[in-house]
């Protein structure tokens, strides 16, 4: 099973987002995206909903099984 950061990284690459561009699209700080990608913190429920919308992924892809 992969961690959230690894799944986020894969989804970002698939959607063509860089860390700064994703942070801008979400309206959050770049270091927040960095912490999520490196499993240093977890996004809030609001951020998860926004990630799903911005990245165009399913809940299963975002959260894993």
N, C-alpha and C positions, 0 to 999 in steps of 0.2 A: 504494500500500500504506500502510495506516495504522499508526502506532506503537502500542506496547503501551498507553501511557497513554490514548490516544484510545479504543482498544477497551475498556479497563477502565472508563473514564468512561461509555461507552455502555451497557455491561452493568450497571453500578451503577444508572444511571437506569432501565433496563428492570426491574430487580429491586426498585427502590424504596429503595435504600440511599444514605444519606449517608456521607460520609467517616468521621465518628466512629462511626456505627452499624456500618459494615463493619469497622472496626478492632476494635470490641468483639466482633463475631461471629467474627473471625479470631483474637482473642487477641493482637493486636499493637498497636504504638503508632500513634497517628493520623498522626504524621509519616512513618511507613513508607508508609502508603497515599498520603499526599501526594506522596512521592518517586516512587512508582510511577506515579501519575496524571500527573505532570509529566516523566516519562522521565528522572528524575535518578538512579534506581537500578532494579534489577530484583529481583523477588521470588525467594526461594529455591524449590527444587522443592517443599518442604513447603507453602509459602505458595501456590504455584500450584495444588496439589491442593486445598487448602482454599478458594481462590477459586472454583475450578470447582464444588465442592460447594455453597458458600454462595450463589453467584450462579445456580446451576442452568443452567450453560451447557455447551457442548461444548468440547473442546480446540481445535477449529478456530476457534470464536468467540473464545476467550480468546487464543490464540497467533497467529491469522491464518494465511494460507496460505503 
